Amino acid sequence: MHTVTIELKHPVMHGTEEVTRLELRGPLRGKHLRGIPLENITFDHVLMIAGRMCGHVPTVMEQLQGDDLMRVIQETSGFLSGGRVTGS
């Protein structure tokens, strides 16, 4: 199992909990992709997959800002493209 930890530059709130980091836990599994089309994956789909991989609800993912958002998209895309096989 490979985990990518993203320290958020702009923490987000979920209820009374401050989320300061996200841990994308791989490998990518069927449960992460359930209901996602195999073609034409959108930005919304990538955020949904990222939320599933780190165990956060959509409302947490929707609050991500700028650099944090782009890093989550980049790292999640790495899992989607198979670029995380060796962990490098």
PDB file of N, CA, C and O in Angstrom, chain B, residues numbered from 101:
ATOM      1  N   MET B 101       0.854  -1.180   0.000  1.00  0.00           N
ATOM      2  CA  MET B 101       0.000   0.000   0.000  1.00  0.00           C
ATOM      3  C   MET B 101       0.894   1.235   0.000  1.00  0.00           C
ATOM      4  O   MET B 101       1.908   1.294   0.695  1.00  0.00           O
ATOM      5  N   HIS B 102       0.493   2.205  -0.788  1.00  0.00           N
ATOM      6  CA  HIS B 102       1.254   3.446  -0.891  1.00  0.00           C
ATOM      7  C   HIS B 102       0.364   4.605  -0.453  1.00  0.00           C
ATOM      8  O   HIS B 102      -0.777   4.716  -0.899  1.00  0.00           O
ATOM      9  N   THR B 103       0.877   5.458   0.410  1.00  0.00           N
ATOM     10  CA  THR B 103       0.122   6.615   0.887  1.00  0.00           C
ATOM     11  C   THR B 103       0.865   7.888   0.522  1.00  0.00           C
ATOM     12  O   THR B 103       2.076   7.995   0.714  1.00  0.00           O
ATOM     13  N   VAL B 104       0.116   8.857  -0.011  1.00  0.00           N
ATOM     14  CA  VAL B 104       0.661  10.178  -0.289  1.00  0.00           C
ATOM     15  C   VAL B 104       0.019  11.141   0.700  1.00  0.00           C
ATOM     16  O   VAL B 104      -1.204  11.269   0.743  1.00  0.00           O
ATOM     17  N   THR B 105       0.843  11.818   1.492  1.00  0.00           N
ATOM     18  CA  THR B 105       0.347  12.775   2.470  1.00  0.00           C
ATOM     19  C   THR B 105       0.508  14.184   1.919  1.00  0.00           C
ATOM     20  O   THR B 105       1.587  14.580   1.479  1.00  0.00           O
ATOM     21  N   ILE B 106      -0.586  14.926   1.954  1.00  0.00           N
ATOM     22  CA  ILE B 106      -0.583  16.302   1.481  1.00  0.00           C
ATOM     23  C   ILE B 106      -0.879  17.209   2.673  1.00  0.00           C
ATOM     24  O   ILE B 106      -1.983  17.192   3.217  1.00  0.00           O
ATOM     25  N   GLU B 107       0.110  17.996   3.070  1.00  0.00           N
ATOM     26  CA  GLU B 107      -0.074  18.975   4.139  1.00  0.00           C
ATOM     27  C   GLU B 107      -0.756  20.191   3.520  1.00  0.00           C
ATOM     28  O   GLU B 107      -0.215  20.802   2.599  1.00  0.00           O
ATOM     29  N   LEU B 108      -1.917  20.540   4.010  1.00  0.00           N
ATOM     30  CA  LEU B 108      -2.677  21.636   3.423  1.00  0.00           C
ATOM     31  C   LEU B 108      -2.110  22.992   3.837  1.00  0.00           C
ATOM     32  O   LEU B 108      -1.871  23.238   5.019  1.00  0.00           O
ATOM     33  N   LYS B 109      -1.898  23.864   2.863  1.00  0.00           N
ATOM     34  CA  LYS B 109      -1.470  25.233   3.148  1.00  0.00           C
ATOM     35  C   LYS B 109      -2.641  26.044   3.686  1.00  0.00           C
ATOM     36  O   LYS B 109      -2.462  27.008   4.429  1.00  0.00           O
ATOM     37  N   HIS B 110      -3.840  25.632   3.295  1.00  0.00           N
ATOM     38  CA  HIS B 110      -5.070  26.308   3.714  1.00  0.00           C
ATOM     39  C   HIS B 110      -6.002  25.260   4.326  1.00  0.00           C
ATOM     40  O   HIS B 110      -6.851  24.715   3.621  1.00  0.00           O
ATOM     41  N   PRO B 111      -5.862  24.966   5.621  1.00  0.00           N
ATOM     42  CA  PRO B 111      -6.718  23.968   6.260  1.00  0.00           C
ATOM     43  C   PRO B 111      -8.197  24.298   6.060  1.00  0.00           C
ATOM     44  O   PRO B 111      -8.574  25.458   5.892  1.00  0.00           O
ATOM     45  N   VAL B 112      -9.021  23.258   6.081  1.00  0.00           N
ATOM     46  CA  VAL B 112     -10.464  23.423   5.915  1.00  0.00           C
ATOM     47  C   VAL B 112     -11.175  22.880   7.147  1.00  0.00           C
ATOM     48  O   VAL B 112     -10.632  22.054   7.881  1.00  0.00           O
ATOM     49  N   MET B 113     -12.372  23.346   7.356  1.00  0.00           N
ATOM     50  CA  MET B 113     -13.157  22.904   8.507  1.00  0.00           C
ATOM     51  C   MET B 113     -14.203  21.885   8.068  1.00  0.00           C
ATOM     52  O   MET B 113     -14.833  22.013   7.018  1.00  0.00           O
ATOM     53  N   HIS B 114     -14.360  20.879   8.903  1.00  0.00           N
ATOM     54  CA  HIS B 114     -15.433  19.893   8.734  1.00  0.00           C
ATOM     55  C   HIS B 114     -16.123  19.784  10.085  1.00  0.00           C
ATOM     56  O   HIS B 114     -15.673  19.066  10.978  1.00  0.00           O
ATOM     57  N   GLY B 115     -17.229  20.517  10.214  1.00  0.00           N
ATOM     58  CA  GLY B 115     -17.865  20.622  11.529  1.00  0.00           C
ATOM     59  C   GLY B 115     -16.931  21.394  12.446  1.00  0.00           C
ATOM     60  O   GLY B 115     -16.569  22.535  12.156  1.00  0.00           O
ATOM     61  N   THR B 116     -16.542  20.770  13.554  1.00  0.00           N
ATOM     62  CA  THR B 116     -15.618  21.414  14.488  1.00  0.00           C
ATOM     63  C   THR B 116     -14.174  20.955  14.281  1.00  0.00           C
ATOM     64  O   THR B 116     -13.263  21.418  14.967  1.00  0.00           O
ATOM     65  N   GLU B 117     -13.975  20.040  13.328  1.00  0.00           N
ATOM     66  CA  GLU B 117     -12.642  19.491  13.069  1.00  0.00           C
ATOM     67  C   GLU B 117     -11.925  20.291  11.984  1.00  0.00           C
ATOM     68  O   GLU B 117     -12.483  20.554  10.919  1.00  0.00           O
ATOM     69  N   GLU B 118     -10.676  20.675  12.271  1.00  0.00           N
ATOM     70  CA  GLU B 118      -9.847  21.327  11.273  1.00  0.00           C
ATOM     71  C   GLU B 118      -9.040  20.261  10.539  1.00  0.00           C
ATOM     72  O   GLU B 118      -8.276  19.520  11.157  1.00  0.00           O
ATOM     73  N   VAL B 119      -9.209  20.187   9.237  1.00  0.00           N
ATOM     74  CA  VAL B 119      -8.485  19.228   8.412  1.00  0.00           C
ATOM     75  C   VAL B 119      -7.228  19.924   7.904  1.00  0.00           C
ATOM     76  O   VAL B 119      -7.302  20.870   7.120  1.00  0.00           O
ATOM     77  N   THR B 120      -6.071  19.441   8.361  1.00  0.00           N
ATOM     78  CA  THR B 120      -4.793  20.071   8.017  1.00  0.00           C
ATOM     79  C   THR B 120      -3.978  19.248   7.033  1.00  0.00           C
ATOM     80  O   THR B 120      -2.993  19.735   6.479  1.00  0.00           O
ATOM     81  N   ARG B 121      -4.387  17.997   6.814  1.00  0.00           N
ATOM     82  CA  ARG B 121      -3.670  17.134   5.873  1.00  0.00           C
ATOM     83  C   ARG B 121      -4.628  16.118   5.287  1.00  0.00           C
ATOM     84  O   ARG B 121      -5.633  15.747   5.894  1.00  0.00           O
ATOM     85  N   LEU B 122      -4.287  15.684   4.096  1.00  0.00           N
ATOM     86  CA  LEU B 122      -5.035  14.615   3.438  1.00  0.00           C
ATOM     87  C   LEU B 122      -4.061  13.482   3.176  1.00  0.00           C
ATOM     88  O   LEU B 122      -2.913  13.719   2.801  1.00  0.00           O
ATOM     89  N   GLU B 123      -4.512  12.262   3.370  1.00  0.00           N
ATOM     90  CA  GLU B 123      -3.692  11.090   3.087  1.00  0.00           C
ATOM     91  C   GLU B 123      -4.392  10.257   2.035  1.00  0.00           C
ATOM     92  O   GLU B 123      -5.372   9.568   2.320  1.00  0.00           O
ATOM     93  N   LEU B 124      -3.881  10.325   0.810  1.00  0.00           N
ATOM     94  CA  LEU B 124      -4.418   9.510  -0.273  1.00  0.00           C
ATOM     95  C   LEU B 124      -3.830   8.117  -0.120  1.00  0.00           C
ATOM     96  O   LEU B 124      -2.625   7.918  -0.271  1.00  0.00           O
ATOM     97  N   ARG B 125      -4.695   7.159   0.180  1.00  0.00           N
ATOM     98  CA  ARG B 125      -4.236   5.799   0.428  1.00  0.00           C
ATOM     99  C   ARG B 125      -4.472   4.927  -0.802  1.00  0.00           C
ATOM    100  O   ARG B 125      -5.609   4.696  -1.211  1.00  0.00           O
ATOM    101  N   GLY B 126      -3.381   4.452  -1.376  1.00  0.00           N
ATOM    102  CA  GLY B 126      -3.454   3.569  -2.534  1.00  0.00           C
ATOM    103  C   GLY B 126      -3.150   2.156  -2.113  1.00  0.00           C
ATOM    104  O   GLY B 126      -2.792   1.920  -0.959  1.00  0.00           O
ATOM    105  N   PRO B 127      -3.279   1.230  -2.999  1.00  0.00           N
ATOM    106  CA  PRO B 127      -3.487   1.439  -4.420  1.00  0.00           C
ATOM    107  C   PRO B 127      -4.941   1.788  -4.735  1.00  0.00           C
ATOM    108  O   PRO B 127      -5.843   1.602  -3.918  1.00  0.00           O
ATOM    109  N   LEU B 128      -5.128   2.291  -5.932  1.00  0.00           N
ATOM    110  CA  LEU B 128      -6.453   2.597  -6.423  1.00  0.00           C
ATOM    111  C   LEU B 128      -7.236   1.290  -6.525  1.00  0.00           C
ATOM    112  O   LEU B 128      -6.747   0.307  -7.081  1.00  0.00           O
ATOM    113  N   ARG B 129      -8.457   1.288  -5.984  1.00  0.00           N
ATOM    114  CA  ARG B 129      -9.285   0.077  -5.957  1.00  0.00           C
ATOM    115  C   ARG B 129     -10.643   0.350  -6.588  1.00  0.00           C
ATOM    116  O   ARG B 129     -11.019   1.496  -6.830  1.00  0.00           O
ATOM    117  N   GLY B 130     -11.359  -0.720  -6.844  1.00  0.00           N
ATOM    118  CA  GLY B 130     -12.692  -0.607  -7.420  1.00  0.00           C
ATOM    119  C   GLY B 130     -13.617   0.266  -6.598  1.00  0.00           C
ATOM    120  O   GLY B 130     -14.430   1.000  -7.159  1.00  0.00           O
ATOM    121  N   LYS B 131     -13.510   0.204  -5.279  1.00  0.00           N
ATOM    122  CA  LYS B 131     -14.389   1.006  -4.423  1.00  0.00           C
ATOM    123  C   LYS B 131     -14.179   2.499  -4.636  1.00  0.00           C
ATOM    124  O   LYS B 131     -15.097   3.290  -4.418  1.00  0.00           O
ATOM    125  N   HIS B 132     -12.983   2.890  -5.057  1.00  0.00           N
ATOM    126  CA  HIS B 132     -12.704   4.304  -5.320  1.00  0.00           C
ATOM    127  C   HIS B 132     -13.331   4.758  -6.629  1.00  0.00           C
ATOM    128  O   HIS B 132     -13.656   5.934  -6.793  1.00  0.00           O
ATOM    129  N   LEU B 133     -13.500   3.819  -7.564  1.00  0.00           N
ATOM    130  CA  LEU B 133     -13.986   4.144  -8.902  1.00  0.00           C
ATOM    131  C   LEU B 133     -15.460   3.824  -9.121  1.00  0.00           C
ATOM    132  O   LEU B 133     -15.998   4.092 -10.196  1.00  0.00           O
ATOM    133  N   ARG B 134     -16.107   3.263  -8.130  1.00  0.00           N
ATOM    134  CA  ARG B 134     -17.516   2.888  -8.280  1.00  0.00           C
ATOM    135  C   ARG B 134     -18.351   4.089  -8.734  1.00  0.00           C
ATOM    136  O   ARG B 134     -18.337   5.146  -8.104  1.00  0.00           O
ATOM    137  N   GLY B 135     -19.084   3.903  -9.847  1.00  0.00           N
ATOM    138  CA  GLY B 135     -19.952   4.953 -10.373  1.00  0.00           C
ATOM    139  C   GLY B 135     -19.252   5.991 -11.229  1.00  0.00           C
ATOM    140  O   GLY B 135     -19.893   6.917 -11.728  1.00  0.00           O
ATOM    141  N   ILE B 136     -17.941   5.850 -11.406  1.00  0.00           N
ATOM    142  CA  ILE B 136     -17.172   6.799 -12.222  1.00  0.00           C
ATOM    143  C   ILE B 136     -17.097   6.242 -13.651  1.00  0.00           C
ATOM    144  O   ILE B 136     -16.760   5.072 -13.832  1.00  0.00           O
ATOM    145  N   PRO B 137     -17.404   7.056 -14.664  1.00  0.00           N
ATOM    146  CA  PRO B 137     -17.325   6.548 -16.038  1.00  0.00           C
ATOM    147  C   PRO B 137     -15.868   6.282 -16.438  1.00  0.00           C
ATOM    148  O   PRO B 137     -14.950   6.957 -15.972  1.00  0.00           O
ATOM    149  N   LEU B 138     -15.680   5.301 -17.295  1.00  0.00           N
ATOM    150  CA  LEU B 138     -14.323   4.976 -17.733  1.00  0.00           C
ATOM    151  C   LEU B 138     -13.808   5.967 -18.765  1.00  0.00           C
ATOM    152  O   LEU B 138     -12.600   6.069 -18.978  1.00  0.00           O
ATOM    153  N   GLU B 139     -14.702   6.687 -19.397  1.00  0.00           N
ATOM    154  CA  GLU B 139     -14.321   7.700 -20.379  1.00  0.00           C
ATOM    155  C   GLU B 139     -14.777   9.061 -19.879  1.00  0.00           C
ATOM    156  O   GLU B 139     -15.734   9.165 -19.112  1.00  0.00           O
ATOM    157  N   ASN B 140     -14.091  10.088 -20.313  1.00  0.00           N
ATOM    158  CA  ASN B 140     -14.483  11.468 -20.005  1.00  0.00           C
ATOM    159  C   ASN B 140     -14.542  11.756 -18.510  1.00  0.00           C
ATOM    160  O   ASN B 140     -15.530  12.301 -18.020  1.00  0.00           O
ATOM    161  N   ILE B 141     -13.494  11.394 -17.790  1.00  0.00           N
ATOM    162  CA  ILE B 141     -13.433  11.693 -16.359  1.00  0.00           C
ATOM    163  C   ILE B 141     -13.305  13.201 -16.183  1.00  0.00           C
ATOM    164  O   ILE B 141     -12.439  13.832 -16.787  1.00  0.00           O
ATOM    165  N   THR B 142     -14.169  13.772 -15.355  1.00  0.00           N
ATOM    166  CA  THR B 142     -14.201  15.220 -15.145  1.00  0.00           C
ATOM    167  C   THR B 142     -13.495  15.596 -13.846  1.00  0.00           C
ATOM    168  O   THR B 142     -13.096  14.738 -13.059  1.00  0.00           O
ATOM    169  N   PHE B 143     -13.355  16.891 -13.651  1.00  0.00           N
ATOM    170  CA  PHE B 143     -12.805  17.442 -12.418  1.00  0.00           C
ATOM    171  C   PHE B 143     -13.590  16.927 -11.212  1.00  0.00           C
ATOM    172  O   PHE B 143     -12.999  16.536 -10.205  1.00  0.00           O
ATOM    173  N   ASP B 144     -14.925  16.926 -11.315  1.00  0.00           N
ATOM    174  CA  ASP B 144     -15.771  16.422 -10.223  1.00  0.00           C
ATOM    175  C   ASP B 144     -15.447  14.975  -9.899  1.00  0.00           C
ATOM    176  O   ASP B 144     -15.406  14.588  -8.731  1.00  0.00           O
ATOM    177  N   HIS B 145     -15.216  14.172 -10.936  1.00  0.00           N
ATOM    178  CA  HIS B 145     -14.888  12.765 -10.715  1.00  0.00           C
ATOM    179  C   HIS B 145     -13.566  12.605  -9.979  1.00  0.00           C
ATOM    180  O   HIS B 145     -13.448  11.778  -9.074  1.00  0.00           O
ATOM    181  N   VAL B 146     -12.567  13.404 -10.372  1.00  0.00           N
ATOM    182  CA  VAL B 146     -11.252  13.315  -9.718  1.00  0.00           C
ATOM    183  C   VAL B 146     -11.370  13.696  -8.243  1.00  0.00           C
ATOM    184  O   VAL B 146     -10.766  13.048  -7.388  1.00  0.00           O
ATOM    185  N   LEU B 147     -12.140  14.741  -7.937  1.00  0.00           N
ATOM    186  CA  LEU B 147     -12.340  15.121  -6.526  1.00  0.00           C
ATOM    187  C   LEU B 147     -13.078  14.030  -5.761  1.00  0.00           C
ATOM    188  O   LEU B 147     -12.777  13.774  -4.595  1.00  0.00           O
ATOM    189  N   MET B 148     -14.040  13.391  -6.410  1.00  0.00           N
ATOM    190  CA  MET B 148     -14.776  12.308  -5.768  1.00  0.00           C
ATOM    191  C   MET B 148     -13.847  11.130  -5.453  1.00  0.00           C
ATOM    192  O   MET B 148     -13.899  10.558  -4.365  1.00  0.00           O
ATOM    193  N   ILE B 149     -13.000  10.781  -6.422  1.00  0.00           N
ATOM    194  CA  ILE B 149     -12.035   9.697  -6.216  1.00  0.00           C
ATOM    195  C   ILE B 149     -11.069  10.060  -5.093  1.00  0.00           C
ATOM    196  O   ILE B 149     -10.789   9.230  -4.228  1.00  0.00           O
ATOM    197  N   ALA B 150     -10.558  11.286  -5.096  1.00  0.00           N
ATOM    198  CA  ALA B 150      -9.626  11.728  -4.053  1.00  0.00           C
ATOM    199  C   ALA B 150     -10.282  11.646  -2.679  1.00  0.00           C
ATOM    200  O   ALA B 150      -9.669  11.167  -1.725  1.00  0.00           O
ATOM    201  N   GLY B 151     -11.520  12.110  -2.576  1.00  0.00           N
ATOM    202  CA  GLY B 151     -12.236  12.037  -1.306  1.00  0.00           C
ATOM    203  C   GLY B 151     -12.377  10.611  -0.813  1.00  0.00           C
ATOM    204  O   GLY B 151     -12.216  10.335   0.376  1.00  0.00           O
ATOM    205  N   ARG B 152     -12.676   9.713  -1.727  1.00  0.00           N
ATOM    206  CA  ARG B 152     -12.802   8.296  -1.361  1.00  0.00           C
ATOM    207  C   ARG B 152     -11.459   7.717  -0.929  1.00  0.00           C
ATOM    208  O   ARG B 152     -11.396   6.913   0.002  1.00  0.00           O
ATOM    209  N   MET B 153     -10.383   8.126  -1.607  1.00  0.00           N
ATOM    210  CA  MET B 153      -9.057   7.599  -1.273  1.00  0.00           C
ATOM    211  C   MET B 153      -8.558   8.101   0.073  1.00  0.00           C
ATOM    212  O   MET B 153      -7.764   7.425   0.726  1.00  0.00           O
ATOM    213  N   CYS B 154      -9.015   9.283   0.501  1.00  0.00           N
ATOM    214  CA  CYS B 154      -8.538   9.804   1.781  1.00  0.00           C
ATOM    215  C   CYS B 154      -9.613   9.744   2.867  1.00  0.00           C
ATOM    216  O   CYS B 154      -9.373  10.154   4.003  1.00  0.00           O
ATOM    217  N   GLY B 155     -10.789   9.237   2.522  1.00  0.00           N
ATOM    218  CA  GLY B 155     -11.828   9.036   3.535  1.00  0.00           C
ATOM    219  C   GLY B 155     -12.545  10.295   3.969  1.00  0.00           C
ATOM    220  O   GLY B 155     -13.079  10.356   5.076  1.00  0.00           O
ATOM    221  N   HIS B 156     -12.566  11.310   3.106  1.00  0.00           N
ATOM    222  CA  HIS B 156     -13.265  12.549   3.440  1.00  0.00           C
ATOM    223  C   HIS B 156     -14.505  12.724   2.585  1.00  0.00           C
ATOM    224  O   HIS B 156     -14.546  12.300   1.430  1.00  0.00           O
ATOM    225  N   VAL B 157     -15.500  13.346   3.159  1.00  0.00           N
ATOM    226  CA  VAL B 157     -16.760  13.595   2.464  1.00  0.00           C
ATOM    227  C   VAL B 157     -16.572  14.698   1.427  1.00  0.00           C
ATOM    228  O   VAL B 157     -15.634  15.489   1.529  1.00  0.00           O
ATOM    229  N   PRO B 158     -17.460  14.758   0.428  1.00  0.00           N
ATOM    230  CA  PRO B 158     -17.335  15.777  -0.624  1.00  0.00           C
ATOM    231  C   PRO B 158     -17.250  17.204  -0.110  1.00  0.00           C
ATOM    232  O   PRO B 158     -16.557  18.024  -0.712  1.00  0.00           O
ATOM    233  N   THR B 159     -17.926  17.528   0.976  1.00  0.00           N
ATOM    234  CA  THR B 159     -17.897  18.908   1.465  1.00  0.00           C
ATOM    235  C   THR B 159     -16.495  19.337   1.903  1.00  0.00           C
ATOM    236  O   THR B 159     -16.164  20.521   1.834  1.00  0.00           O
ATOM    237  N   VAL B 160     -15.677  18.395   2.349  1.00  0.00           N
ATOM    238  CA  VAL B 160     -14.288  18.714   2.689  1.00  0.00           C
ATOM    239  C   VAL B 160     -13.511  18.989   1.409  1.00  0.00           C
ATOM    240  O   VAL B 160     -12.779  19.975   1.323  1.00  0.00           O
ATOM    241  N   MET B 161     -13.668  18.125   0.419  1.00  0.00           N
ATOM    242  CA  MET B 161     -12.925  18.266  -0.830  1.00  0.00           C
ATOM    243  C   MET B 161     -13.304  19.556  -1.555  1.00  0.00           C
ATOM    244  O   MET B 161     -12.454  20.186  -2.184  1.00  0.00           O
ATOM    245  N   GLU B 162     -14.560  19.946  -1.473  1.00  0.00           N
ATOM    246  CA  GLU B 162     -15.045  21.148  -2.150  1.00  0.00           C
ATOM    247  C   GLU B 162     -14.474  22.433  -1.552  1.00  0.00           C
ATOM    248  O   GLU B 162     -14.510  23.480  -2.199  1.00  0.00           O
ATOM    249  N   GLN B 163     -13.949  22.372  -0.327  1.00  0.00           N
ATOM    250  CA  GLN B 163     -13.391  23.554   0.318  1.00  0.00           C
ATOM    251  C   GLN B 163     -11.921  23.786  -0.018  1.00  0.00           C
ATOM    252  O   GLN B 163     -11.376  24.839   0.314  1.00  0.00           O
ATOM    253  N   LEU B 164     -11.273  22.828  -0.669  1.00  0.00           N
ATOM    254  CA  LEU B 164      -9.850  22.967  -0.975  1.00  0.00           C
ATOM    255  C   LEU B 164      -9.602  24.186  -1.849  1.00  0.00           C
ATOM    256  O   LEU B 164     -10.394  24.510  -2.734  1.00  0.00           O
ATOM    257  N   GLN B 165      -8.481  24.856  -1.580  1.00  0.00           N
ATOM    258  CA  GLN B 165      -8.140  26.079  -2.297  1.00  0.00           C
ATOM    259  C   GLN B 165      -6.880  25.915  -3.129  1.00  0.00           C
ATOM    260  O   GLN B 165      -6.019  25.091  -2.819  1.00  0.00           O
ATOM    261  N   GLY B 166      -6.781  26.702  -4.183  1.00  0.00           N
ATOM    262  CA  GLY B 166      -5.590  26.888  -5.005  1.00  0.00           C
ATOM    263  C   GLY B 166      -4.571  25.773  -5.044  1.00  0.00           C
ATOM    264  O   GLY B 166      -4.809  24.716  -5.629  1.00  0.00           O
ATOM    265  N   ASP B 167      -3.420  26.020  -4.410  1.00  0.00           N
ATOM    266  CA  ASP B 167      -2.304  25.071  -4.435  1.00  0.00           C
ATOM    267  C   ASP B 167      -2.700  23.712  -3.869  1.00  0.00           C
ATOM    268  O   ASP B 167      -2.293  22.678  -4.398  1.00  0.00           O
ATOM    269  N   ASP B 168      -3.489  23.708  -2.802  1.00  0.00           N
ATOM    270  CA  ASP B 168      -3.914  22.446  -2.196  1.00  0.00           C
ATOM    271  C   ASP B 168      -4.758  21.640  -3.177  1.00  0.00           C
ATOM    272  O   ASP B 168      -4.568  20.434  -3.329  1.00  0.00           O
ATOM    273  N   LEU B 169      -5.677  22.308  -3.829  1.00  0.00           N
ATOM    274  CA  LEU B 169      -6.557  21.663  -4.791  1.00  0.00           C
ATOM    275  C   LEU B 169      -5.752  21.081  -5.950  1.00  0.00           C
ATOM    276  O   LEU B 169      -5.975  19.940  -6.354  1.00  0.00           O
ATOM    277  N   MET B 170      -4.829  21.853  -6.476  1.00  0.00           N
ATOM    278  CA  MET B 170      -4.025  21.385  -7.598  1.00  0.00           C
ATOM    279  C   MET B 170      -3.145  20.198  -7.211  1.00  0.00           C
ATOM    280  O   MET B 170      -2.951  19.279  -8.006  1.00  0.00           O
ATOM    281  N   ARG B 171      -2.620  20.221  -6.006  1.00  0.00           N
ATOM    282  CA  ARG B 171      -1.778  19.093  -5.535  1.00  0.00           C
ATOM    283  C   ARG B 171      -2.612  17.822  -5.399  1.00  0.00           C
ATOM    284  O   ARG B 171      -2.157  16.740  -5.767  1.00  0.00           O
ATOM    285  N   VAL B 172      -3.835  17.948  -4.872  1.00  0.00           N
ATOM    286  CA  VAL B 172      -4.718  16.784  -4.739  1.00  0.00           C
ATOM    287  C   VAL B 172      -5.042  16.215  -6.119  1.00  0.00           C
ATOM    288  O   VAL B 172      -5.015  14.999  -6.311  1.00  0.00           O
ATOM    289  N   ILE B 173      -5.346  17.080  -7.071  1.00  0.00           N
ATOM    290  CA  ILE B 173      -5.655  16.629  -8.433  1.00  0.00           C
ATOM    291  C   ILE B 173      -4.445  15.931  -9.051  1.00  0.00           C
ATOM    292  O   ILE B 173      -4.578  14.871  -9.662  1.00  0.00           O
ATOM    293  N   GLN B 174      -3.272  16.529  -8.890  1.00  0.00           N
ATOM    294  CA  GLN B 174      -2.040  15.957  -9.446  1.00  0.00           C
ATOM    295  C   GLN B 174      -1.755  14.572  -8.863  1.00  0.00           C
ATOM    296  O   GLN B 174      -1.476  13.627  -9.601  1.00  0.00           O
ATOM    297  N   GLU B 175      -1.827  14.460  -7.543  1.00  0.00           N
ATOM    298  CA  GLU B 175      -1.513  13.183  -6.899  1.00  0.00           C
ATOM    299  C   GLU B 175      -2.555  12.118  -7.225  1.00  0.00           C
ATOM    300  O   GLU B 175      -2.210  10.956  -7.441  1.00  0.00           O
ATOM    301  N   THR B 176      -3.824  12.506  -7.262  1.00  0.00           N
ATOM    302  CA  THR B 176      -4.881  11.551  -7.600  1.00  0.00           C
ATOM    303  C   THR B 176      -4.717  11.084  -9.040  1.00  0.00           C
ATOM    304  O   THR B 176      -4.899   9.902  -9.333  1.00  0.00           O
ATOM    305  N   SER B 177      -4.379  11.989  -9.931  1.00  0.00           N
ATOM    306  CA  SER B 177      -4.160  11.636 -11.339  1.00  0.00           C
ATOM    307  C   SER B 177      -3.016  10.642 -11.476  1.00  0.00           C
ATOM    308  O   SER B 177      -3.041   9.780 -12.355  1.00  0.00           O
ATOM    309  N   GLY B 178      -2.014  10.759 -10.611  1.00  0.00           N
ATOM    310  CA  GLY B 178      -0.908   9.808 -10.615  1.00  0.00           C
ATOM    311  C   GLY B 178      -1.380   8.390 -10.324  1.00  0.00           C
ATOM    312  O   GLY B 178      -0.900   7.434 -10.933  1.00  0.00           O
ATOM    313  N   PHE B 179      -2.310   8.256  -9.403  1.00  0.00           N
ATOM    314  CA  PHE B 179      -2.875   6.934  -9.101  1.00  0.00           C
ATOM    315  C   PHE B 179      -3.697   6.441 -10.290  1.00  0.00           C
ATOM    316  O   PHE B 179      -3.659   5.257 -10.621  1.00  0.00           O
ATOM    317  N   LEU B 180      -4.441   7.345 -10.932  1.00  0.00           N
ATOM    318  CA  LEU B 180      -5.294   6.963 -12.071  1.00  0.00           C
ATOM    319  C   LEU B 180      -4.486   6.494 -13.275  1.00  0.00           C
ATOM    320  O   LEU B 180      -4.884   5.573 -13.987  1.00  0.00           O
ATOM    321  N   SER B 181      -3.347   7.143 -13.489  1.00  0.00           N
ATOM    322  CA  SER B 181      -2.540   6.805 -14.670  1.00  0.00           C
ATOM    323  C   SER B 181      -1.597   5.632 -14.416  1.00  0.00           C
ATOM    324  O   SER B 181      -0.905   5.179 -15.328  1.00  0.00           O
ATOM    325  N   GLY B 182      -1.569   5.144 -13.185  1.00  0.00           N
ATOM    326  CA  GLY B 182      -0.668   4.037 -12.863  1.00  0.00           C
ATOM    327  C   GLY B 182       0.727   4.504 -12.488  1.00  0.00           C
ATOM    328  O   GLY B 182       1.629   3.683 -12.320  1.00  0.00           O
ATOM    329  N   GLY B 183       0.919   5.810 -12.355  1.00  0.00           N
ATOM    330  CA  GLY B 183       2.231   6.358 -12.045  1.00  0.00           C
ATOM    331  C   GLY B 183       2.678   6.153 -10.617  1.00  0.00           C
ATOM    332  O   GLY B 183       3.790   6.549 -10.270  1.00  0.00           O
ATOM    333  N   ARG B 184       1.860   5.553  -9.776  1.00  0.00           N
ATOM    334  CA  ARG B 184       2.213   5.349  -8.378  1.00  0.00           C
ATOM    335  C   ARG B 184       2.628   3.918  -8.071  1.00  0.00           C
ATOM    336  O   ARG B 184       2.738   3.558  -6.899  1.00  0.00           O
ATOM    337  N   VAL B 185       2.862   3.089  -9.086  1.00  0.00           N
ATOM    338  CA  VAL B 185       3.177   1.691  -8.868  1.00  0.00           C
ATOM    339  C   VAL B 185       4.428   1.513  -8.032  1.00  0.00           C
ATOM    340  O   VAL B 185       4.436   0.696  -7.112  1.00  0.00           O
ATOM    341  N   THR B 186       5.488   2.257  -8.327  1.00  0.00           N
ATOM    342  CA  THR B 186       6.751   2.094  -7.594  1.00  0.00           C
ATOM    343  C   THR B 186       6.845   3.009  -6.393  1.00  0.00           C
ATOM    344  O   THR B 186       7.757   2.874  -5.577  1.00  0.00           O
ATOM    345  N   GLY B 187       5.902   3.951  -6.275  1.00  0.00           N
ATOM    346  CA  GLY B 187       5.950   4.874  -5.160  1.00  0.00           C
ATOM    347  C   GLY B 187       6.844   6.064  -5.403  1.00  0.00           C
ATOM    348  O   GLY B 187       7.070   6.862  -4.494  1.00  0.00           O
ATOM    349  N   SER B 188       7.359   6.202  -6.613  1.00  0.00           N
ATOM    350  CA  SER B 188       8.227   7.347  -6.893  1.00  0.00           C
ATOM    351  C   SER B 188       7.475   8.469  -7.571  1.00  0.00           C
ATOM    352  O   SER B 188       8.060   9.508  -7.876  1.00  0.00           O
TER     353      SER B 188
END
